[in-house]
């Protein structure tokens, strides 16, 4: 019954895509047992706890304004290239309302950032990275995004979630 309801709901609201939906669609469409992925979801409750556990005011403000963060990663070099290209295909295919904000192509890494602005209080961000040493990372962020705090936030998330690389330097 729950499955039928979710299917009907998906037909009723086909354009109500959120960045978390990107992760769900990506995993459903491209995840393979032979190409393992790591998936980390940080919801509002955990973000609120992270806010309470830091003394850094900039991080507190960043955590407080966010609604969710989802991360998918692969450390295998071949799998990482596969997933990096598939993530870009999915953005073009099903999330074309997202605007490419930044694209960096260096010899050892590539980063693409796509954003959809719902309002001043709600932005949705999709970050796709590949790095020769750290592999593939796909990160979605939802909420009021302060780009000045994203780099600092990513360093904190690495230590909180135990993630080796999120693609921010």
C-alpha positions in Angstrom: 0.0 0.0 0.0 2.8 2.4 0.9 4.6 1.6 -2.4 1.4 2.3 -4.4 1.0 5.6 -2.5 4.6 6.7 -3.3 4.2 5.8 -7.0 0.9 7.8 -7.2 2.6 10.7 -5.4 5.5 10.6 -7.8 3.1 10.9 -10.8 1.2 13.7 -9.1 4.3 15.9 -8.4 6.8 15.1 -11.2 8.3 18.6 -11.0 8.8 18.8 -7.3 12.4 17.7 -7.4 14.7 18.4 -4.4 18.4 17.9 -4.3 17.9 14.8 -2.1 15.8 13.4 -4.9 18.9 13.7 -7.1 20.8 11.3 -4.7 17.8 8.9 -4.7 17.5 8.9 -8.5 21.2 8.6 -8.9 21.5 5.5 -6.7 18.4 3.9 -8.1 19.5 4.4 -11.7 23.3 3.9 -11.6 24.3 2.0 -8.4 25.7 -1.4 -9.1 26.8 -4.2 -6.6 30.0 -4.4 -8.5 30.6 -0.7 -8.1 30.0 0.0 -4.4 28.9 3.4 -3.2 29.0 5.0 0.3 25.9 7.0 1.1 25.6 9.4 4.1 22.5 11.4 4.9 22.5 14.2 7.4 19.0 15.5 8.3 17.9 18.6 10.1 18.0 16.9 13.5 21.7 16.0 13.1 22.5 19.4 11.7 20.9 21.0 14.8 23.0 18.7 17.0 26.1 19.7 15.1 25.2 23.4 15.7 25.0 22.7 19.4 28.4 20.9 19.4 30.5 23.6 17.8 31.9 26.8 19.2 32.6 28.3 15.8 29.9 30.9 15.1 30.3 30.7 11.3 29.7 27.0 11.4 26.8 27.4 13.8 25.1 29.8 11.4 25.8 27.5 8.4 24.4 24.4 10.1 21.4 26.3 11.5 20.3 27.4 8.0 20.6 24.0 6.3 17.8 21.5 6.0 19.8 18.4 4.7 23.1 17.2 3.3 23.4 14.0 1.4 26.7 12.5 0.2 27.5 9.6 -2.1 31.1 8.5 -2.7 33.3 5.9 -4.4 37.0 5.5 -3.9 37.7 3.1 -6.7 39.3 5.0 -9.6 37.5 3.3 -12.4 34.1 3.3 -10.6 34.7 7.0 -9.8 35.0 8.0 -13.5 31.9 6.0 -14.3 29.8 7.6 -11.5 31.2 11.1 -12.3 29.9 10.9 -15.9 26.6 9.3 -14.9 26.0 12.1 -12.3 26.4 14.7 -15.1 24.1 12.8 -17.4 21.4 12.8 -14.7 21.7 16.5 -14.1 21.2 17.1 -17.9 18.5 14.5 -18.2 16.3 15.1 -15.2 17.5 18.2 -13.3 17.9 20.7 -16.1 16.3 23.5 -13.9 19.6 23.6 -12.0 22.1 26.2 -13.2 25.8 25.4 -13.4 27.4 27.8 -11.0 31.0 26.6 -11.1 33.1 24.1 -13.1 36.7 23.5 -12.4 38.8 21.1 -14.4 42.4 20.6 -13.1 44.8 17.9 -14.0 44.0 15.9 -10.8 40.4 16.9 -10.1 37.2 18.1 -11.6 34.4 19.9 -9.7 31.0 20.9 -10.9 28.4 22.9 -8.8 24.8 23.2 -9.9 22.2 25.3 -8.0 18.5 25.9 -8.1 17.3 29.0 -6.2 13.8 28.5 -4.8 13.9 31.8 -2.8 16.4 33.8 -0.6 15.7 31.2 2.2 15.9 28.1 0.1 18.6 27.0 -2.4 19.4 23.5 -3.6 22.9 22.6 -4.5 24.4 19.6 -6.3 28.2 19.2 -6.1 29.9 16.6 -8.3 33.6 16.0 -7.8 36.3 13.5 -8.9 39.8 13.5 -7.7 42.6 11.1 -8.6 43.5 10.5 -4.9 40.1 10.6 -3.3 37.7 9.3 -5.9 34.1 10.4 -6.7 31.9 12.5 -4.4 28.3 13.6 -5.0 26.9 16.1 -2.4 23.5 17.7 -2.3 22.8 20.5 0.1 19.3 22.0 0.8 18.5 25.1 2.8 19.8 28.7 3.0 23.3 28.3 1.6 26.1 30.7 2.6 28.9 30.0 0.1 31.4 31.7 2.3 30.8 29.0 4.9 30.6 25.9 2.6 34.4 25.2 2.7 34.6 25.4 6.4 31.4 23.4 6.8 32.8 20.7 4.5 35.9 20.3 6.8 33.6 19.9 9.8 31.4 17.4 8.0 34.4 15.3 7.1 35.3 14.9 10.8 31.7 14.5 12.0 30.6 12.0 9.3 34.0 10.3 8.9 34.2 11.1 5.2 37.7 11.1 3.7 36.9 13.6 0.9 34.1 15.8 0.0 35.7 17.6 -2.9 36.2 21.0 -1.2 39.7 22.4 -0.5 
